[in-house]
Amino acid sequence: MSRKWIVSILVLVLVCMGAEVASAKEQYVYSVKFVCGYNPTNIGSSQGTDAGEPPVKFGNYATEINIVWPEIYLTDPTTTGDRVFIFKHLVVLVDQGRPVGREPNVAPPKAYADSIQLTTLSATMDDCNRIAELLWGAVPTPYPLTIGYLVLTSTHEIDVTAVYTSQVCSNWAQTHSLECLDSSGKFTGMSSSIDVERIPGRKLVMPSATPPTTP
């Protein structure tokens, strides 16, 4: 087969793939709260001064978001029936310790962040490191306090579960290190918590072909 024919076939395949993705309409949405990073203080900030409470108390926080498509019976006869398209969007309310979405401010959505396809009975996950890569292109250490929403839109219903963990070590206030060992090498004054939440989704409201009339 000549190079010309090979190039033509590749172009046709790419066009078909693009058309398939474009035809995969988002029908469901899941808004997942995330809390990531280290907050070294119990004092907040307001109008450029230290005042009041921080968005979350002193501690180190992590969020892990699980996404699974538990489909075993395929009923969609279209070409996209054997997979679900998932699109990811980020809305950041606390950006590296700064409460950028505190009222009266409104945090706009970040540019379209990411997408993935799942086949039946497959799963993926996002965590604080993945969110950092999408926001800043790299994962910082220590990770600054960052809070917001990972908004998932999908072509089919999916199951979404978020795992929230937090940890506080009493010696952090003196050492400003994320190591939980004291100077003697012992764990002292450490507390941890974990919470698992199933994230409900809802059907997206499709725009009407004709705009509603004003009464």
C-alpha positions as CSV (number, residue, x, y, z in Angstrom):
1,M,0.0,0.0,0.0
2,S,1.4,3.4,-1.0
3,R,2.2,6.1,1.6
4,K,-0.5,8.3,0.1
5,W,-3.2,5.7,0.9
6,I,-1.8,5.1,4.4
7,V,-2.0,8.8,5.2
8,S,-5.5,9.0,3.8
9,I,-6.7,6.1,5.9
10,L,-5.1,7.6,9.1
11,V,-6.8,10.9,8.4
12,L,-10.1,9.1,8.0
13,V,-9.7,7.2,11.2
14,L,-8.8,10.4,13.1
15,V,-11.8,12.2,11.7
16,C,-14.1,9.3,12.6
17,M,-12.7,9.3,16.2
18,G,-13.2,13.0,16.5
19,A,-16.8,12.7,15.2
20,E,-17.5,9.9,17.7
21,V,-16.2,12.0,20.7
22,A,-18.1,15.0,19.5
23,S,-21.3,13.0,19.2
24,A,-20.9,11.7,22.8
25,K,-23.1,14.1,24.6
26,E,-22.6,14.7,28.4
27,Q,-25.8,13.7,30.2
28,Y,-24.8,13.4,33.8
29,V,-22.8,15.6,36.2
30,Y,-21.1,14.9,39.6
31,S,-19.6,17.7,41.7
32,V,-16.9,16.3,43.9
33,K,-15.5,18.5,46.7
34,F,-11.7,18.2,47.2
35,V,-9.5,19.4,50.1
36,C,-5.8,19.1,49.5
37,G,-2.6,20.2,51.2
38,Y,-1.1,21.5,54.3
39,N,-2.4,24.3,56.4
40,P,0.2,25.4,58.9
41,T,-1.9,27.9,60.9
42,N,-5.1,28.3,62.7
43,I,-5.4,32.0,61.8
44,G,-7.2,33.0,58.7
45,S,-6.8,36.1,56.5
46,S,-9.2,38.9,55.5
47,Q,-8.5,41.9,53.3
48,G,-4.7,41.3,53.3
49,T,-4.4,40.9,57.1
50,D,-4.3,37.9,59.5
51,A,-7.7,37.6,61.0
52,G,-10.4,35.1,62.0
53,E,-10.5,31.5,60.9
54,P,-8.8,29.7,58.0
55,P,-10.9,27.7,55.5
56,V,-9.9,24.6,57.4
57,K,-8.1,24.2,60.7
58,F,-4.4,23.4,61.1
59,G,-3.6,20.0,59.5
60,N,-2.7,18.1,56.4
61,Y,-5.5,17.1,54.0
62,A,-5.9,14.7,51.1
63,T,-8.7,13.7,48.8
64,E,-8.9,10.6,46.5
65,I,-11.7,10.4,44.0
66,N,-12.8,7.0,42.5
67,I,-14.7,6.7,39.3
68,V,-16.1,3.4,38.1
69,W,-18.5,2.3,35.3
70,P,-20.1,-0.8,36.7
71,E,-22.0,-1.7,33.5
72,I,-22.3,-5.3,32.5
73,Y,-25.2,-5.3,30.1
74,L,-24.8,-3.1,27.0
75,T,-28.1,-1.8,25.7
76,D,-26.9,1.2,23.7
77,P,-26.5,0.0,20.0
78,T,-24.5,3.1,18.9
79,T,-20.8,3.0,18.3
80,T,-20.1,4.6,21.7
81,G,-22.2,2.0,23.6
82,D,-19.3,0.1,24.9
83,R,-17.6,3.0,26.7
84,V,-18.4,6.0,28.8
85,F,-16.8,9.4,28.1
86,I,-15.9,11.4,31.2
87,F,-14.9,15.1,31.1
88,K,-13.3,16.8,34.0
89,H,-13.5,20.5,35.0
90,L,-11.9,22.3,38.0
91,V,-13.3,25.1,40.1
92,V,-10.9,26.3,42.8
93,L,-12.1,28.2,45.8
94,V,-8.9,28.2,47.9
95,D,-5.8,28.5,45.6
96,Q,-2.5,27.7,47.4
97,G,-3.8,29.0,50.7
98,R,-5.6,32.1,49.2
99,P,-9.4,32.0,49.5
100,V,-10.1,33.3,45.9
101,G,-13.7,32.2,46.0
102,R,-14.8,33.8,49.3
103,E,-18.0,35.8,48.9
104,P,-18.5,38.3,47.4
105,N,-15.9,36.8,45.0
106,V,-17.0,34.0,42.7
107,A,-14.5,31.5,41.4
108,P,-14.8,30.9,37.7
109,P,-14.3,27.4,36.3
110,K,-10.8,26.6,35.2
111,A,-10.3,25.8,31.5
112,Y,-11.5,22.3,30.6
113,A,-9.1,20.1,32.5
114,D,-9.0,16.5,31.4
115,S,-11.0,13.6,29.9
116,I,-10.9,9.8,30.0
117,Q,-12.8,6.9,28.6
118,L,-13.9,3.8,30.6
119,T,-15.1,0.5,29.3
120,T,-17.4,-1.8,31.2
121,L,-16.4,-2.7,34.7
122,S,-13.3,-0.5,34.6
123,A,-12.3,2.3,37.0
124,T,-9.9,5.2,37.4
125,M,-9.0,7.7,40.2
126,D,-8.0,11.3,40.7
127,D,-6.2,12.5,43.8
128,C,-4.4,15.6,45.0
129,N,-1.3,14.9,42.9
130,R,-3.4,14.6,39.8
131,I,-5.2,17.8,40.6
132,A,-1.9,19.6,41.1
133,E,-0.7,18.4,37.7
134,L,-3.8,19.7,36.1
135,L,-3.6,23.1,37.9
136,W,0.1,23.8,38.0
137,G,1.8,21.2,35.8
138,A,3.8,19.7,38.8
139,V,3.2,18.5,42.3
140,P,4.7,20.8,45.0
141,T,6.0,19.7,48.4
142,P,4.7,20.7,50.8
143,Y,1.4,20.9,49.0
144,P,-0.2,24.3,49.7
145,L,-3.8,24.2,50.9
146,T,-6.1,24.0,47.9
147,I,-9.9,23.5,48.0
148,G,-12.4,23.3,45.3
149,Y,-14.6,21.1,43.1
150,L,-13.7,18.5,40.5
151,V,-16.8,18.5,38.3
152,L,-17.3,15.3,36.3
153,T,-19.6,15.2,33.3
154,S,-20.3,11.9,31.6
155,T,-22.2,10.3,28.8
156,H,-23.6,7.6,31.0
157,E,-24.3,7.1,34.7
158,I,-21.2,6.3,36.7
159,D,-20.4,5.6,40.4
160,V,-18.2,8.2,42.1
161,T,-16.8,7.9,45.6
162,A,-14.5,10.4,47.4
163,V,-12.1,9.4,50.2
164,Y,-11.2,12.3,52.6
165,T,-8.2,11.9,55.0
166,S,-6.7,14.4,57.4
167,Q,-3.8,14.3,59.8
168,V,-2.4,16.5,62.5
169,C,0.9,16.2,64.4
170,S,1.5,18.3,67.5
171,N,5.1,18.9,66.6
172,W,4.3,20.5,63.2
173,A,3.7,23.8,64.9
174,Q,7.3,23.9,66.1
175,T,9.1,22.1,63.2
176,H,7.0,23.2,60.2
177,S,7.8,19.7,58.8
178,L,5.3,17.1,57.6
179,E,7.2,14.4,59.5
180,C,5.1,13.1,62.4
181,L,8.1,11.9,64.5
182,D,9.4,14.1,67.3
183,S,13.0,14.7,68.0
184,S,13.3,11.3,69.8
185,G,11.9,9.4,66.8
186,K,8.5,8.7,68.4
187,F,5.0,9.4,67.2
188,T,3.6,11.9,69.6
189,G,0.4,13.9,69.5
190,M,-0.7,12.5,66.1
191,S,-4.3,12.2,65.0
192,S,-5.8,11.0,61.7
193,S,-9.3,10.8,60.3
194,I,-10.8,9.3,57.2
195,D,-14.3,9.7,55.6
196,V,-15.7,7.9,52.5
197,E,-18.6,9.6,50.7
198,R,-20.6,8.4,47.7
199,I,-21.1,11.4,45.4
200,P,-24.6,11.6,43.9
201,G,-25.0,12.6,40.3
202,R,-27.8,14.3,38.5
203,K,-29.1,14.4,34.9
204,L,-28.1,17.4,33.0
205,V,-30.8,19.7,31.7
206,M,-30.5,19.8,28.0
207,P,-31.0,23.2,26.4
208,S,-34.4,23.7,24.7
209,A,-34.5,24.1,21.0
210,T,-36.7,27.1,21.4
211,P,-36.1,29.7,24.1
212,P,-38.9,30.0,26.7
213,T,-41.2,32.9,26.3
214,T,-41.3,35.6,28.9
215,P,-44.6,35.9,30.7
